[in-house]
Amino acid sequence: MAEETKDLTVTPKLDITEPTEFLNPIVWGQMKAMASSFVKSGALPKSENDFTVLMKIQAGYEMGMKPLEAVKSFYFVNGAMNIFGSATMRRLREHGWRISYKDEPNKCTVTVTKGDETYTDYITFEEAEQSGFTKDSYGKTKSAWREGVSRRLKLRYGAVSVLLKTYIPEVLGSATDIAEVAMDYDLGENNAPTVANGDEPATEKQIETLTTMGIKVDGEITRKQAVELMTKGKK
């Protein structure tokens, strides 16, 4: 009797209402409704929309955050999701790590300890300059990198970022690949990051993000215009 063969050209129908290891439709639906309600409340910055808030809640969900904590922990720049430094410190403490800093002129060394494990790393202002973090598109020092408390905090967050990526990336959970302690952006109006090199053409990643969001792009747009389209959710 001939063995029955399967037609590999036919895509099997999937029941998207059943929970899988990849997605729980019930949780996803709840997060979508929650994101929409948060935006409609008017309590969030004007730059937020249903899509950005939903992505924050999802990233936070993967990292074990509560919804409101997630909404306040992430922000977007040039189509990439970033995590605020203060949220990262909170994650370290929640994972049982104790944090200590050694602040020196234009340098910060951070040490984290849990039980018998200890990790130390550092960053200098010179390294931040060489990496292009400290200057805007006009070559001027960004406000957050001027001498004083802001620079000290930037160096602290930067040192923690280096340490996390090198030694304990699991602190950020499955969202590690999209969650970075961003060092090269300032926060502008409505707590929204300003866009570095905003007049340059939009990146491929930005265009891909816009397409995923269902936003049609006619002709060439700048990085700044791409960010504005993402935050406003225009279609």
MDAnalysis code that builds the backbone (N, CA, C; Angstrom):
import MDAnalysis as mda
import numpy as np

u = mda.Universe.empty(705, n_residues=235, atom_resindex=np.repeat(np.arange(235), 3), trajectory=True)
u.add_TopologyAttr("name", ["N", "CA", "C"] * 235)
u.add_TopologyAttr("resid", np.arange(1, 236))
u.add_TopologyAttr("resname", ["MET", "ALA", "GLU", "GLU", "THR", "LYS", "ASP", "LEU", "THR", "VAL", "THR", "PRO", "LYS", "LEU", "ASP", "ILE", "THR", "GLU", "PRO", "THR", "GLU", "PHE", "LEU", "ASN", "PRO", "ILE", "VAL", "TRP", "GLY", "GLN", "MET", "LYS", "ALA", "MET", "ALA", "SER", "SER", "PHE", "VAL", "LYS", "SER", "GLY", "ALA", "LEU", "PRO", "LYS", "SER", "GLU", "ASN", "ASP", "PHE", "THR", "VAL", "LEU", "MET", "LYS", "ILE", "GLN", "ALA", "GLY", "TYR", "GLU", "MET", "GLY", "MET", "LYS", "PRO", "LEU", "GLU", "ALA", "VAL", "LYS", "SER", "PHE", "TYR", "PHE", "VAL", "ASN", "GLY", "ALA", "MET", "ASN", "ILE", "PHE", "GLY", "SER", "ALA", "THR", "MET", "ARG", "ARG", "LEU", "ARG", "GLU", "HIS", "GLY", "TRP", "ARG", "ILE", "SER", "TYR", "LYS", "ASP", "GLU", "PRO", "ASN", "LYS", "CYS", "THR", "VAL", "THR", "VAL", "THR", "LYS", "GLY", "ASP", "GLU", "THR", "TYR", "THR", "ASP", "TYR", "ILE", "THR", "PHE", "GLU", "GLU", "ALA", "GLU", "GLN", "SER", "GLY", "PHE", "THR", "LYS", "ASP", "SER", "TYR", "GLY", "LYS", "THR", "LYS", "SER", "ALA", "TRP", "ARG", "GLU", "GLY", "VAL", "SER", "ARG", "ARG", "LEU", "LYS", "LEU", "ARG", "TYR", "GLY", "ALA", "VAL", "SER", "VAL", "LEU", "LEU", "LYS", "THR", "TYR", "ILE", "PRO", "GLU", "VAL", "LEU", "GLY", "SER", "ALA", "THR", "ASP", "ILE", "ALA", "GLU", "VAL", "ALA", "MET", "ASP", "TYR", "ASP", "LEU", "GLY", "GLU", "ASN", "ASN", "ALA", "PRO", "THR", "VAL", "ALA", "ASN", "GLY", "ASP", "GLU", "PRO", "ALA", "THR", "GLU", "LYS", "GLN", "ILE", "GLU", "THR", "LEU", "THR", "THR", "MET", "GLY", "ILE", "LYS", "VAL", "ASP", "GLY", "GLU", "ILE", "THR", "ARG", "LYS", "GLN", "ALA", "VAL", "GLU", "LEU", "MET", "THR", "LYS", "GLY", "LYS", "LYS"])
u.atoms.positions = np.array([
    [0.855, -1.196, 0.000],
    [0.000, 0.000, 0.000],
    [0.889, 1.244, 0.000],
    [0.638, 2.174, -0.916],
    [1.480, 3.366, -1.061],
    [1.381, 4.254, 0.179],
    [2.544, 4.758, 0.596],
    [2.580, 5.635, 1.769],
    [2.027, 7.007, 1.412],
    [1.141, 7.518, 2.249],
    [0.512, 8.814, 1.991],
    [1.535, 9.940, 2.183],
    [1.582, 10.848, 1.250],
    [2.520, 11.977, 1.339],
    [1.751, 13.255, 1.657],
    [2.425, 14.176, 2.348],
    [1.802, 15.449, 2.718],
    [2.126, 16.521, 1.688],
    [1.166, 17.364, 1.430],
    [1.364, 18.480, 0.517],
    [2.017, 19.619, 1.298],
    [3.323, 19.804, 1.097],
    [4.075, 20.809, 1.858],
    [3.790, 22.226, 1.403],
    [3.035, 22.382, 0.320],
    [2.732, 23.731, -0.178],
    [1.533, 24.331, 0.548],
    [0.819, 23.504, 1.316],
    [-0.369, 23.975, 2.030],
    [0.023, 24.377, 3.449],
    [-0.273, 25.604, 3.802],
    [0.025, 26.087, 5.145],
    [-1.074, 25.656, 6.100],
    [-0.716, 24.905, 7.149],
    [-1.753, 24.432, 8.078],
    [-2.381, 25.597, 8.831],
    [-3.683, 25.457, 9.139],
    [-4.367, 26.500, 9.884],
    [-3.986, 26.409, 11.363],
    [-3.726, 27.562, 11.951],
    [-3.336, 27.616, 13.348],
    [-4.439, 28.260, 14.172],
    [-4.650, 27.730, 15.347],
    [-5.636, 28.292, 16.256],
    [-4.928, 29.329, 17.133],
    [-5.086, 30.604, 16.776],
    [-4.373, 31.658, 17.500],
    [-5.046, 32.017, 18.823],
    [-6.146, 31.318, 19.121],
    [-6.826, 31.587, 20.391],
    [-6.301, 30.691, 21.503],
    [-5.489, 29.695, 21.146],
    [-4.954, 28.777, 22.143],
    [-3.570, 29.252, 22.609],
    [-3.321, 29.278, 23.920],
    [-2.011, 29.687, 24.442],
    [-0.911, 28.746, 23.970],
    [0.241, 29.295, 23.655],
    [1.419, 28.517, 23.282],
    [2.607, 29.032, 24.087],
    [3.777, 28.394, 23.914],
    [4.982, 28.871, 24.579],
    [5.376, 30.245, 24.049],
    [4.948, 30.542, 22.823],
    [5.304, 31.811, 22.187],
    [4.404, 32.959, 22.625],
    [3.104, 32.687, 22.764],
    [2.159, 33.764, 23.051],
    [0.920, 33.252, 23.774],
    [0.471, 34.020, 24.743],
    [-0.801, 33.754, 25.404],
    [-1.787, 34.810, 24.906],
    [-2.735, 34.420, 24.040],
    [-3.669, 35.391, 23.445],
    [-4.466, 36.181, 24.473],
    [-4.773, 35.553, 25.600],
    [-5.549, 36.248, 26.631],
    [-4.730, 37.378, 27.237],
    [-3.496, 37.058, 27.593],
    [-2.608, 38.084, 28.160],
    [-2.358, 39.188, 27.144],
    [-2.132, 38.800, 25.876],
    [-1.877, 39.777, 24.815],
    [-3.072, 40.716, 24.649],
    [-4.264, 40.159, 24.670],
    [-5.460, 40.992, 24.545],
    [-5.618, 41.941, 25.718],
    [-5.293, 41.459, 26.900],
    [-5.359, 42.322, 28.078],
    [-4.351, 43.454, 27.986],
    [-3.159, 43.157, 27.495],
    [-2.121, 44.183, 27.374],
    [-2.515, 45.239, 26.335],
    [-3.130, 44.790, 25.233],
    [-3.575, 45.740, 24.200],
    [-4.645, 46.670, 24.754],
    [-5.594, 46.118, 25.492],
    [-6.654, 46.942, 26.071],
    [-6.077, 47.902, 27.105],
    [-5.127, 47.418, 27.878],
    [-4.502, 48.252, 28.896],
    [-3.724, 49.397, 28.252],
    [-2.967, 49.093, 27.192],
    [-2.185, 50.117, 26.505],
    [-3.101, 51.208, 25.960],
    [-4.209, 50.793, 25.347],
    [-5.153, 51.761, 24.781],
    [-5.748, 52.637, 25.875],
    [-6.083, 52.041, 27.008],
    [-6.667, 52.803, 28.114],
    [-5.662, 53.786, 28.699],
    [-4.416, 53.356, 28.798],
    [-3.375, 54.247, 29.327],
    [-3.231, 55.484, 28.447],
    [-3.219, 55.265, 27.121],
    [-3.059, 56.389, 26.188],
    [-4.264, 57.325, 26.263],
    [-5.464, 56.751, 26.306],
    [-6.687, 57.558, 26.354],
    [-6.810, 58.348, 27.654],
    [-6.127, 57.912, 28.692],
    [-6.224, 58.594, 29.983],
    [-5.665, 60.007, 29.938],
    [-4.753, 60.255, 28.984],
    [-4.130, 61.574, 28.897],
    [-3.049, 61.793, 29.939],
    [-2.731, 60.754, 30.703],
    [-1.738, 60.871, 31.769],
    [-0.315, 60.627, 31.281],
    [-0.175, 60.185, 30.023],
    [1.148, 59.901, 29.476],
    [1.613, 61.040, 28.574],
    [2.924, 61.127, 28.291],
    [3.417, 62.152, 27.377],
    [2.723, 62.070, 26.019],
    [2.612, 63.187, 25.337],
    [1.920, 63.236, 24.041],
    [2.616, 62.375, 22.990],
    [3.889, 62.057, 23.205],
    [4.624, 61.253, 22.230],
    [4.197, 59.778, 22.243],
    [3.428, 59.366, 23.257],
    [3.040, 57.967, 23.368],
    [1.803, 57.646, 22.528],
    [1.728, 56.382, 22.075],
    [0.539, 55.888, 21.394],
    [0.317, 54.434, 21.778],
    [-0.765, 53.833, 21.292],
    [-1.092, 52.451, 21.671],
    [0.055, 51.485, 21.388],
    [0.749, 51.693, 20.255],
    [1.792, 50.767, 19.839],
    [3.020, 50.850, 20.751],
    [3.468, 52.079, 21.038],
    [4.660, 52.220, 21.868],
    [4.402, 51.721, 23.281],
    [3.217, 52.026, 23.819],
    [2.897, 51.589, 25.178],
    [2.770, 50.066, 25.232],
    [2.194, 49.475, 24.195],
    [2.058, 48.021, 24.150],
    [3.434, 47.352, 24.144],
    [4.358, 47.905, 23.361],
    [5.703, 47.335, 23.314],
    [6.396, 47.450, 24.668],
    [6.173, 48.544, 25.364],
    [6.765, 48.706, 26.695],
    [6.201, 47.673, 27.670],
    [4.894, 47.487, 27.622],
    [4.264, 46.519, 28.524],
    [4.770, 45.105, 28.219],
    [4.912, 44.775, 26.920],
    [5.398, 43.450, 26.532],
    [6.833, 43.244, 27.004],
    [7.697, 44.242, 26.785],
    [9.088, 44.124, 27.227],
    [9.151, 43.968, 28.741],
    [8.333, 44.747, 29.442],
    [8.302, 44.640, 30.887],
    [7.781, 43.282, 31.339],
    [6.781, 42.763, 30.629],
    [6.218, 41.446, 30.941],
    [7.296, 40.373, 30.849],
    [8.164, 40.472, 29.823],
    [9.233, 39.503, 29.647],
    [10.305, 39.646, 30.720],
    [10.373, 40.810, 31.351],
    [11.371, 41.060, 32.382],
    [10.792, 40.971, 33.789],
    [9.518, 40.610, 33.905],
    [8.910, 40.466, 35.213],
    [8.446, 41.767, 35.833],
    [8.220, 42.803, 35.016],
    [7.755, 44.088, 35.527],
    [6.233, 44.160, 35.539],
    [5.702, 44.993, 36.420],
    [4.281, 45.308, 36.389],
    [4.042, 46.334, 35.278],
    [2.817, 46.402, 34.724],
    [2.549, 47.266, 33.566],
    [2.968, 48.721, 33.738],
    [2.576, 49.364, 34.836],
    [2.923, 50.776, 35.015],
    [4.432, 50.967, 35.174],
    [5.071, 50.013, 35.822],
    [6.525, 50.080, 35.955],
    [7.179, 50.013, 34.584],
    [6.660, 49.144, 33.715],
    [7.212, 48.998, 32.373],
    [7.028, 50.269, 31.549],
    [5.838, 50.867, 31.640],
    [5.547, 52.091, 30.879],
    [6.534, 53.205, 31.250],
    [6.932, 53.254, 32.510],
    [7.830, 54.305, 32.976],
    [9.303, 53.938, 32.836],
    [9.598, 52.692, 32.425],
    [10.980, 52.222, 32.391],
    [11.632, 52.294, 31.018],
    [10.808, 52.377, 29.952],
    [11.360, 52.331, 28.600],
    [11.044, 53.594, 27.808],
    [11.861, 53.842, 26.777],
    [11.574, 54.900, 25.814],
    [12.200, 54.522, 24.474],
    [11.772, 55.200, 23.416],
    [12.216, 54.863, 22.073],
    [13.064, 55.982, 21.462],
    [14.105, 55.577, 20.756],
    [14.931, 56.511, 19.995],
    [15.304, 55.832, 18.682],
    [14.996, 56.506, 17.565],
    [15.337, 55.977, 16.244],
    [14.842, 54.539, 16.043],
    [13.641, 54.258, 16.525],
    [13.066, 52.937, 16.320],
    [13.597, 51.863, 17.250],
    [14.450, 52.228, 18.204],
    [15.009, 51.250, 19.135],
    [14.487, 51.516, 20.545],
    [14.159, 50.445, 21.265],
    [13.687, 50.582, 22.634],
    [14.875, 50.630, 23.588],
    [14.849, 51.574, 24.488],
    [15.903, 51.726, 25.480],
    [15.290, 51.708, 26.872],
    [16.107, 51.340, 27.859],
    [15.637, 51.303, 29.230],
    [16.341, 52.400, 30.021],
    [15.571, 53.117, 30.849],
    [16.155, 54.167, 31.671],
    [17.128, 53.567, 32.681],
    [18.182, 54.329, 32.993],
    [19.190, 53.848, 33.925],
    [18.620, 53.517, 35.289],
    [17.686, 54.337, 35.768],
    [17.101, 54.098, 37.089],
    [16.364, 52.769, 37.130],
    [15.714, 52.390, 36.012],
    [14.999, 51.115, 35.961],
    [15.974, 49.948, 36.008],
    [17.133, 50.129, 35.391],
    [18.145, 49.080, 35.404],
    [18.677, 48.860, 36.811],
    [18.904, 49.949, 37.547],
    [19.360, 49.824, 38.933],
    [18.333, 49.041, 39.757],
    [17.057, 49.325, 39.508],
    [15.995, 48.644, 40.230],
    [16.006, 47.147, 39.923],
    [16.258, 46.799, 38.652],
    [16.317, 45.394, 38.268],
    [17.470, 44.687, 38.964],
    [18.605, 45.358, 39.074],
    [19.748, 44.763, 39.768],
    [19.397, 44.447, 41.220],
    [18.759, 45.403, 41.883],
    [18.396, 45.184, 43.289],
    [17.356, 44.073, 43.427],
    [16.410, 44.017, 42.487],
    [15.392, 42.974, 42.545],
    [15.993, 41.586, 42.353],
    [17.129, 41.526, 41.652],
    [17.829, 40.252, 41.452],
    [18.819, 39.966, 42.582],
    [18.792, 40.793, 43.612],
    [19.620, 40.528, 44.782],
    [21.016, 41.106, 44.741],
    [21.311, 41.960, 43.744],
    [22.650, 42.544, 43.637],
    [22.730, 43.841, 44.438],
    [23.823, 44.006, 45.188],
    [24.109, 45.263, 45.879],
    [25.050, 46.083, 44.999],
    [24.765, 47.384, 44.884],
    [25.508, 48.259, 43.966],
    [26.287, 49.300, 44.753],
    [27.535, 49.509, 44.351],
    [28.328, 50.583, 44.946],
    [29.113, 51.279, 43.837],
    [29.363, 52.577, 44.040],
    [30.042, 53.380, 43.025],
    [31.291, 54.043, 43.615],
    [32.270, 54.234, 42.761],
    [33.435, 55.035, 43.107],
    [33.493, 56.157, 42.079],
    [33.067, 57.355, 42.481],
    [33.032, 58.510, 41.586],
    [34.353, 59.265, 41.661],
    [34.967, 59.461, 40.492],
    [36.186, 60.252, 40.359],
    [35.947, 61.300, 39.281],
    [36.802, 62.314, 39.183],
    [36.621, 63.306, 38.114],
    [36.574, 62.630, 36.741],
    [35.434, 62.732, 36.066],
    [35.254, 62.189, 34.715],
    [35.447, 60.675, 34.628],
    [35.164, 59.984, 35.721],
    [35.263, 58.524, 35.718],
    [34.343, 57.956, 36.791],
    [33.740, 56.807, 36.480],
    [32.924, 56.117, 37.492],
    [33.210, 54.624, 37.429],
    [33.454, 54.036, 38.584],
    [33.645, 52.595, 38.712],
    [32.472, 52.031, 39.500],
    [31.845, 50.983, 38.967],
    [30.702, 50.368, 39.639],
    [31.049, 48.942, 40.032],
    [30.588, 48.546, 41.195],
    [30.789, 47.183, 41.685],
    [29.445, 46.625, 42.130],
    [29.127, 45.414, 41.676],
    [27.897, 44.754, 42.114],
    [28.276, 43.452, 42.808],
    [27.562, 43.153, 43.881],
    [27.885, 41.979, 44.697],
    [26.615, 41.227, 45.070],
    [26.677, 39.902, 44.977],
    [25.599, 39.028, 45.433],
    [26.227, 37.747, 45.937],
    [26.142, 37.532, 47.239],
    [26.778, 36.352, 47.813],
    [28.283, 36.400, 47.603],
    [28.811, 35.343, 46.995],
    [30.249, 35.268, 46.735],
    [30.636, 35.876, 45.391],
    [29.644, 36.317, 44.619],
    [29.924, 36.882, 43.297],
    [30.122, 38.392, 43.375],
    [31.178, 38.880, 42.733],
    [31.447, 40.313, 42.665],
    [31.965, 40.655, 41.271],
    [31.385, 41.707, 40.679],
    [31.840, 42.163, 39.369],
    [32.088, 43.670, 39.428],
    [33.143, 44.106, 38.754],
    [33.495, 45.524, 38.738],
    [33.820, 45.961, 37.314],
    [33.369, 47.155, 36.942],
    [33.736, 47.743, 35.640],
    [33.640, 49.254, 35.767],
    [34.069, 49.955, 34.739],
    [34.102, 51.417, 34.816],
    [33.923, 52.026, 33.435],
    [33.708, 53.326, 33.411],
    [33.697, 54.092, 32.174],
    [34.220, 55.483, 32.478],
    [34.871, 56.090, 31.500],
    [35.384, 57.444, 31.658],
    [34.679, 58.387, 30.696],
    [34.723, 59.668, 31.011],
    [34.121, 60.654, 30.126],
    [34.831, 60.657, 28.771],
    [36.134, 60.419, 28.781],
    [36.903, 60.367, 27.531],
    [36.397, 59.236, 26.633],
    [36.105, 58.073, 27.234],
    [35.576, 56.952, 26.453],
    [34.200, 57.290, 25.881],
    [33.374, 57.975, 26.683],
    [32.052, 58.377, 26.209],
    [32.180, 59.342, 25.032],
    [33.162, 60.258, 25.118],
    [33.407, 61.195, 24.010],
    [33.842, 60.446, 22.762],
    [34.777, 59.521, 22.918],
    [35.284, 58.757, 21.776],
    [34.189, 57.918, 21.120],
    [33.194, 57.518, 21.913],
    [32.081, 56.716, 21.390],
    [30.991, 57.573, 20.762],
    [31.140, 58.899, 20.834],
    [30.167, 59.804, 20.221],
    [28.921, 60.021, 21.041],
    [28.979, 59.707, 22.341],
    [27.794, 59.843, 23.186],
    [27.530, 61.272, 23.642],
    [28.567, 62.076, 23.753],
    [28.458, 63.339, 24.488],
    [28.127, 64.559, 23.637],
    [28.248, 64.456, 22.307],
    [28.048, 65.620, 21.433],
    [26.768, 65.495, 20.626],
    [26.134, 66.636, 20.339],
    [24.980, 66.622, 19.454],
    [25.437, 66.734, 18.010],
    [24.508, 66.811, 17.075],
    [24.852, 66.840, 15.652],
    [25.599, 68.107, 15.258],
    [25.598, 69.119, 16.153],
    [26.313, 70.371, 15.878],
    [27.673, 70.405, 16.559],
    [28.046, 69.298, 17.208],
    [29.348, 69.228, 17.848],
    [29.392, 69.838, 19.237],
    [28.233, 70.200, 19.781],
    [28.192, 70.799, 21.111],
    [27.902, 69.717, 22.163],
    [28.413, 69.935, 23.371],
    [28.188, 68.987, 24.452],
    [26.711, 68.982, 24.843],
    [26.112, 67.802, 24.880],
    [24.709, 67.695, 25.261],
    [24.532, 68.133, 26.710],
    [23.354, 68.664, 27.013],
    [23.097, 69.217, 28.342],
    [23.317, 68.190, 29.449],
    [22.930, 66.938, 29.196],
    [23.065, 65.908, 30.221],
    [24.510, 65.499, 30.468],
    [25.419, 65.909, 29.564],
    [26.828, 65.554, 29.720],
    [27.678, 66.712, 30.227],
    [27.037, 67.842, 30.545],
    [27.800, 68.955, 31.109],
    [28.274, 68.604, 32.503],
    [29.345, 69.256, 32.917],
    [29.910, 68.960, 34.234],
    [28.874, 69.156, 35.328],
    [28.889, 68.265, 36.313],
    [27.951, 68.359, 37.423],
    [27.273, 67.034, 37.688],
    [26.129, 67.103, 38.351],
    [25.413, 65.891, 38.754],
    [24.963, 65.061, 37.554],
    [24.495, 65.734, 36.487],
    [24.012, 64.998, 35.309],
    [25.107, 64.121, 34.715],
    [26.318, 64.685, 34.587],
    [27.420, 63.886, 34.033],
    [27.747, 62.719, 34.954],
    [27.711, 62.954, 36.257],
    [28.006, 61.878, 37.205],
    [27.005, 60.733, 37.047],
    [25.707, 61.087, 36.884],
    [24.698, 60.060, 36.688],
    [24.886, 59.323, 35.367],
    [25.207, 60.073, 34.311],
    [25.439, 59.447, 33.002],
    [26.579, 58.434, 33.093],
    [27.649, 58.805, 33.795],
    [28.787, 57.896, 33.935],
    [28.412, 56.667, 34.763],
    [27.587, 56.873, 35.783],
    [27.133, 55.734, 36.584],
    [26.324, 54.759, 35.728],
    [25.365, 55.296, 34.980],
    [24.545, 54.443, 34.127],
    [25.396, 53.756, 33.064],
    [26.372, 54.480, 32.535],
    [27.240, 53.901, 31.518],
    [28.076, 52.763, 32.059],
    [28.603, 52.933, 33.273],
    [29.404, 51.881, 33.889],
    [28.555, 50.639, 34.143],
    [27.326, 50.842, 34.593],
    [26.418, 49.722, 34.826],
    [26.097, 49.014, 33.513],
    [25.905, 49.789, 32.444],
    [25.601, 49.214, 31.136],
    [26.723, 48.292, 30.672],
    [27.968, 48.765, 30.798],
    [29.123, 47.959, 30.396],
    [29.190, 46.687, 31.235],
    [28.967, 46.829, 32.531],
    [29.044, 45.681, 33.434],
    [27.969, 44.645, 33.104],
    [26.740, 45.126, 32.875],
    [25.645, 44.208, 32.561],
    [25.937, 43.396, 31.305],
    [26.334, 44.076, 30.248],
    [26.570, 43.389, 28.980],
    [27.714, 42.390, 29.092],
    [28.699, 42.709, 29.935],
    [29.893, 41.878, 30.041],
    [29.708, 40.684, 30.958],
    [29.012, 40.897, 32.087],
    [29.004, 39.869, 33.118],
    [27.626, 39.253, 33.429],
    [26.581, 40.073, 33.533],
    [25.293, 39.534, 33.996],
    [24.126, 40.034, 33.127],
    [24.124, 39.720, 31.835],
    [23.034, 40.173, 30.952],
    [21.683, 39.588, 31.331],
    [21.677, 38.485, 32.108],
    [20.411, 37.854, 32.482],
    [19.545, 38.744, 33.358],
    [20.131, 39.802, 33.932],
    [19.360, 40.724, 34.773],
    [18.222, 41.361, 33.982],
    [18.448, 41.593, 32.680],
    [17.421, 42.191, 31.835],
    [16.547, 41.144, 31.162],
    [16.746, 39.874, 31.500],
    [15.874, 38.824, 31.006],
    [15.900, 38.686, 29.493],
    [14.770, 38.223, 28.931],
    [14.691, 37.971, 27.497],
    [14.652, 39.244, 26.682],
    [14.529, 40.395, 27.338],
    [14.498, 41.674, 26.613],
    [15.876, 42.294, 26.494],
    [16.926, 41.547, 26.843],
    [18.282, 42.098, 26.828],
    [18.658, 42.671, 25.473],
    [18.244, 42.010, 24.384],
    [18.684, 42.449, 23.069],
    [18.080, 43.793, 22.651],
    [16.977, 44.197, 23.277],
    [16.398, 45.486, 22.907],
    [16.532, 46.520, 24.009],
    [16.960, 46.081, 25.180],
    [17.025, 46.999, 26.309],
    [18.458, 47.386, 26.616],
    [18.800, 48.608, 26.381],
    [20.127, 49.121, 26.665],
    [20.002, 50.345, 27.554],
    [21.035, 50.591, 28.353],
    [21.069, 51.830, 29.114],
    [21.633, 52.879, 28.163],
    [20.748, 53.616, 27.496],
    [21.179, 54.565, 26.470],
    [21.973, 55.716, 27.081],
    [23.110, 56.034, 26.463],
    [23.975, 57.075, 26.991],
    [24.059, 58.280, 26.065],
    [23.644, 58.126, 24.815],
    [23.914, 59.176, 23.847],
    [22.700, 60.028, 23.512],
    [21.691, 60.068, 24.380],
    [20.521, 60.893, 24.132],
    [20.154, 61.712, 25.351],
    [19.608, 62.888, 25.114],
    [19.061, 63.717, 26.176],
    [17.548, 63.583, 26.136],
    [16.890, 63.985, 27.206],
    [15.434, 63.973, 27.230],
    [14.914, 65.374, 27.003],
    [14.000, 65.497, 26.061],
    [13.461, 66.811, 25.722],
    [12.055, 66.992, 26.224],
    [11.256, 67.749, 25.489],
    [9.886, 68.050, 25.884],
    [9.060, 66.774, 26.012],
    [8.174, 66.750, 27.010],
    [7.297, 65.610, 27.260],
    [8.067, 64.336, 27.588],
    [9.305, 64.514, 28.116],
    [10.122, 63.374, 28.512],
    [10.489, 62.500, 27.319],
    [10.476, 63.074, 26.102],
    [10.798, 62.317, 24.902],
    [12.249, 62.581, 24.508],
    [13.011, 61.531, 24.135],
    [14.400, 61.720, 23.765],
    [14.538, 62.559, 22.511],
    [15.545, 63.422, 22.496],
    [15.844, 64.154, 21.284],
    [16.555, 63.220, 20.322],
    [16.543, 63.528, 19.047],
    [17.078, 62.620, 18.045],
    [18.447, 63.083, 17.576],
    [19.450, 62.233, 17.775],
    [20.788, 62.567, 17.296],
    [20.819, 62.469, 15.775],
    [21.491, 63.426, 15.108],
    [21.603, 63.430, 13.647],
    [20.223, 63.324, 12.996],
    [19.284, 64.090, 13.546],
    [17.902, 63.996, 13.096],
    [17.665, 64.362, 11.644],
    [18.575, 65.152, 11.037],
    [18.389, 65.562, 9.648],
    [18.928, 64.533, 8.646],
    [19.570, 63.498, 9.139],
    [20.077, 62.469, 8.237],
    [18.936, 61.546, 7.796],
    [19.116, 60.823, 6.672],
    [18.055, 59.921, 6.188],
    [17.696, 58.871, 7.230],
    [16.435, 58.490, 7.259],
    [15.971, 57.468, 8.197],
    [16.734, 56.168, 7.977],
    [16.968, 55.441, 9.050],
    [17.698, 54.184, 8.954],
    [16.788, 53.073, 8.443],
    [17.406, 51.981, 7.973],
    [16.626, 50.832, 7.506],
    [15.760, 50.281, 8.632],
    [16.290, 50.302, 9.860],
    [15.537, 49.779, 11.006],
    [14.306, 50.637, 11.264],
    [14.441, 51.946, 11.100],
    [13.298, 52.831, 11.282],
    [12.220, 52.542, 10.254],
    [12.622, 52.417, 8.996],
    [11.661, 52.146, 7.924],
    [10.968, 50.815, 8.161],
    [11.734, 49.820, 8.618],
    [11.160, 48.502, 8.909],
    [10.144, 48.600, 10.043],
    [10.470, 49.389, 11.068],
    [9.548, 49.561, 12.191],
    [8.265, 50.231, 11.749],
    [8.387, 51.277, 10.920],
    [7.214, 51.979, 10.424],
    [6.322, 51.048, 9.604],
    [6.940, 50.238, 8.766],
    [6.183, 49.293, 7.940],
    [5.434, 48.294, 8.813],
    [6.114, 47.803, 9.865],
    [5.493, 46.865, 10.800],
    [4.289, 47.491, 11.483],
    [4.374, 48.791, 11.763],
    [3.276, 49.506, 12.423],
    [2.152, 49.856, 11.450],
    [2.355, 49.544, 10.166],
    [1.335, 49.853, 9.174],
    [1.370, 51.293, 8.712],
    [2.517, 51.955, 8.879],
    [2.661, 53.357, 8.497],
    [3.315, 53.439, 7.124],
    [2.615, 54.043, 6.168],
    [3.117, 54.150, 4.805],
    [4.069, 55.339, 4.679],
    [5.230, 55.086, 4.105],
    [6.238, 56.133, 3.925],
    [6.366, 56.453, 2.442],
    [6.079, 57.697, 2.078],
    [6.197, 58.133, 0.685],
    [7.487, 58.930, 0.514],
    [8.414, 58.395, -0.281],
    [9.675, 59.085, -0.517],
    [10.624, 58.988, 0.666],
    [11.688, 59.766, 0.629],
    [12.693, 59.746, 1.684],
    [12.255, 60.610, 2.861],
    [12.550, 60.144, 4.063],
    [12.266, 60.914, 5.267],
    [13.512, 60.930, 6.144],
    [13.573, 61.879, 7.052],
    [14.719, 61.979, 7.954],
    [14.492, 61.116, 9.191],
    [15.554, 60.970, 9.984],
    [15.444, 60.206, 11.223],
    [14.419, 60.854, 12.162],
    [14.461, 62.177, 12.224],
    [13.540, 62.896, 13.099],
    [12.101, 62.682, 12.657],
    [11.852, 62.743, 11.342],
    [10.498, 62.539, 10.823],
    [10.019, 61.119, 11.109],
    [10.927, 60.147, 11.018],
    [10.561, 58.758, 11.292],
    [10.122, 58.592, 12.741],
    [10.867, 59.209, 13.649],
    [10.532, 59.122, 15.072],
    [9.187, 59.780, 15.339],
    [8.934, 60.915, 14.687],
    [7.664, 61.600, 14.869],
    [6.500, 60.732, 14.392],
    [6.690, 60.036, 13.269],
    [5.642, 59.154, 12.753],
    [5.389, 57.994, 13.717],
    [6.456, 57.458, 14.281],
    [6.303, 56.339, 15.212],
    [5.559, 56.764, 16.468],
    [5.933, 57.911, 17.004],
    [5.331, 58.350, 18.268],
    [3.892, 58.794, 18.097],
    [3.568, 59.338, 16.940],
    [2.196, 59.794, 16.703],
    [1.298, 58.669, 16.215],
    [1.925, 57.601, 15.697],
    [1.135, 56.458, 15.243],
    [0.323, 56.762, 14.015],
    [0.765, 57.683, 13.166],
    [0.011, 58.028, 11.956],
    [0.087, 56.895, 10.952],
    [-1.016, 56.708, 10.206],
    [-1.068, 55.651, 9.216],
    [-1.410, 56.251, 7.864],
])
